[in-house]
Amino acid sequence: DGSDYQLDRSTLSVDIVEEVAGQEGVDDAAPFGATAANIRNGDSDDLIGVSLIAVDPESFAAPDPESGDPLGEGNGVVIDGTLENEGVGVGDTLVLDPGGVELEVVGTATDNSYRLAPTLIMPLGVWQEFRAETGGAEPDEISAVLVQGEAEAPDGTMVASSTEIVENLPGYSEQALTLMLI
């Protein structure tokens, strides 16, 4: 759809998950959402730039937190451990900006950054509502379908490995080149 492997620029109807799941060679398929946002920790005026990652809490894509609880119903989120460096922890209330949606930190997980930003992993429904209210997205949109197994790309889409997606992140090749030169 013209997103060039940029998950936060991709828009698909959630109906595509069922289509992909029905393909031969696909063991499981799950909806996935990604977008950038800002948060505030409680009443703080300080903004923290984050990547919002949305998954179905009942799917294989839901994280297993190292501390706290897993995703469930409601506005609970699992944070990337790097947010602890910003003073965010389990039990904190985060506020999305814009939108004012309150999120409760229920768990922490490591190694979950996207686009070199700390990550909030949230239930897909919360993410879809936030995007519909603040960005004009359709309420049933997703960014991608995560697949266990081998899938063929439905019309108008593309298939990419996680490596291909990472290598196409803005700034990735420049950062990798800088690191190789040091």
C-alpha positions in Angstrom: 0.0 0.0 0.0 3.0 2.4 -0.6 4.3 2.1 3.0 7.8 0.8 1.9 8.0 -1.5 4.9 7.1 1.4 7.3 4.6 -0.2 9.6 3.4 3.1 11.0 2.5 4.3 7.5 0.7 1.1 6.5 -3.1 0.8 6.7 -5.0 -2.4 6.2 -8.5 -3.5 7.1 -8.5 -5.9 10.0 -10.5 -8.3 7.8 -7.2 -9.2 6.0 -6.1 -11.2 9.1 -8.8 -13.8 8.5 -7.8 -14.0 4.8 -4.1 -14.6 5.7 -4.9 -17.0 8.5 -6.8 -19.2 6.0 -3.8 -19.6 3.7 -2.0 -22.9 3.4 1.3 -22.8 5.3 0.1 -20.2 7.8 0.0 -21.6 11.4 -1.3 -18.4 13.0 -2.0 -14.8 12.1 -2.5 -11.8 14.3 -3.3 -8.1 13.8 -0.6 -5.6 14.5 -0.7 -1.8 14.8 2.1 0.8 15.0 2.2 4.5 15.3 4.3 7.2 17.0 2.9 9.3 19.9 3.8 11.3 22.9 2.9 10.4 26.5 3.0 12.2 29.8 3.6 10.4 33.1 0.6 11.3 35.3 0.3 15.1 35.7 3.8 15.8 34.4 4.2 18.5 31.7 7.1 16.6 30.2 6.4 14.8 26.9 8.1 11.4 26.1 8.1 10.3 22.5 7.1 6.7 22.1 6.1 4.1 19.6 2.7 2.6 20.2 2.5 -1.1 19.3 -0.9 -2.7 19.2 -1.6 -6.4 19.5 -4.5 -8.7 20.3 -3.9 -9.6 24.0 -5.0 -13.2 23.2 -2.7 -13.7 20.3 0.9 -15.1 20.0 2.0 -11.5 19.5 1.2 -10.4 23.0 4.4 -9.9 25.1 5.4 -12.0 28.1 6.3 -9.3 30.6 9.4 -9.7 32.8 7.6 -7.9 35.6 4.0 -7.1 36.3 1.0 -8.5 34.4 0.4 -9.3 30.7 -2.0 -7.3 28.5 -5.6 -7.8 29.2 -8.9 -6.0 28.6 -9.0 -2.3 29.2 -6.3 0.4 29.0 -3.4 -1.6 30.5 -0.1 -1.4 28.7 3.2 -3.2 28.8 6.1 -0.8 28.5 9.6 -1.3 27.1 12.1 -1.4 29.9 13.8 1.7 28.5 10.9 3.8 29.8 12.0 2.9 33.3 14.9 5.3 32.6 12.3 8.0 32.2 10.8 7.3 35.6 7.9 5.2 34.3 7.0 2.0 36.1 4.3 -0.6 36.8 1.2 1.1 38.4 1.9 4.5 36.7 -0.8 6.2 34.7 0.3 7.5 31.3 -1.6 10.0 29.3 -1.5 10.0 25.5 -0.9 13.4 23.9 -2.9 14.3 21.9 -6.1 12.6 22.9 -5.8 12.5 26.7 -6.4 8.7 26.8 -5.2 7.4 30.2 -3.2 4.1 30.1 -2.2 2.1 33.2 1.2 0.5 33.1 0.6 -3.2 34.0 4.0 -4.7 33.0 7.4 -4.3 31.6 9.3 -6.1 28.8 12.7 -5.6 27.4 14.0 -5.4 23.8 10.8 -4.0 22.4 11.8 -0.7 20.8 10.5 0.4 17.4 12.1 3.2 15.4 14.7 3.7 18.2 11.9 4.9 20.6 10.7 3.4 23.8 7.6 1.3 23.2 4.1 1.0 24.8 2.5 -2.3 23.8 -1.3 -2.0 24.1 -4.5 -3.8 23.3 -5.4 -3.5 19.6 -8.9 -2.0 20.4 -7.4 0.8 22.5 -5.0 1.7 19.7 -7.7 1.6 17.1 -9.9 4.0 19.1 -7.0 6.4 19.7 -6.1 6.5 16.0 -9.7 7.0 15.0 -10.2 9.8 17.4 -6.9 11.6 16.9 -5.7 10.7 13.4 -8.9 10.2 11.4 -8.2 6.5 10.8 -11.0 4.0 10.3 -11.8 2.2 13.6 -11.0 -1.3 12.1 -7.6 -0.4 10.6 -4.4 -2.2 11.4 -0.8 -1.7 10.2 0.2 -5.3 9.4 -0.6 -9.0 9.9 2.0 -10.9 12.0 2.3 -14.5 10.7 3.6 -17.7 12.1 4.4 -19.9 9.0 4.7 -18.9 5.4 2.2 -16.5 3.8 1.5 -15.2 0.3 0.8 -11.4 0.0 -2.9 -10.7 -0.7 -3.5 -8.2 -3.5 -2.2 -4.7 -2.7 0.0 -5.9 0.1 3.6 -7.2 0.5 5.3 -9.8 2.7 8.4 -8.9 4.6 10.5 -10.5 7.2 11.2 -8.8 10.5 14.8 -8.2 9.3 13.6 -6.5 6.2 11.3 -4.2 8.2 14.1 -3.3 10.6 16.6 -2.7 7.8 14.1 -0.2 6.2 13.5 1.9 9.3 14.4 5.5 8.6 18.0 6.1 9.7 18.8 2.4 10.2 21.3 2.1 7.4 23.0 5.5 8.4 23.2 4.4 12.0 24.6 1.0 11.1 27.2 2.6 8.9 28.1 5.0 11.7 28.5 2.1 14.1 30.6 0.2 11.6 33.0 3.1 11.2 33.6 3.7 14.9 
